[in-house]
Amino acid sequence: RFWPKPFLTQATLDIEESLASMTVEQSWSSKDLAHALCDALVAKGQLKEKPAFIRTDREDKIAGIFESIGLDGEKMCSFENVGPLEMTLRRGTNGEAWVGQVQDALIAMLPEMVRKAAKNMAMDDATLEELEAAKERTEKLRDRREQQSED
């Protein structure tokens, strides 16, 4: 049986409206954020709630990724645009098929002004520090190789 198009459109709007009202709490841990995200994915029909192990396994996997990349409520509240969130998420995942859905749901949890701000893909301070440290290690390695070749 086919549902009338206006019904589907209204149902979609209702889900999107309820998700848009779901905002991140600064006090959320990575686990709390993963739980809220999975609630959103279930509401959108992108994650099965039953059997329970499907949701539990996915939630645990996402929570582990969030912990490894330092993504929690405080970090989510620090974003001024969606660019750093997208970069952070990509850094912690391997392009799994569900990453796009996770990214979209996380972006929907951000305040409207952050979602609509111009995307800036600049590196955050931690990434800049890592890059600087890598440059220093490379320079030291070059110096050692030059010294060895002179000997």
Salt bridges, closest charged atoms under 4 A:
ASP39 OD2 - HIS35 NE2 3.71
ASP39 OD1 - ARG55 NH2 2.59
GLU59 OE2 - HIS35 ND1 2.94
GLU59 OE1 - ARG55 NE 3.02
GLU86 OE1 - ARG90 NH2 3.56
GLU86 OE1 - LYS119 NZ 3.04
GLU112 OE2 - LYS116 NZ 2.75
ASP124 OD2 - LYS75 NZ 3.65
GLU139 OE1 - ARG142 NH1 3.40
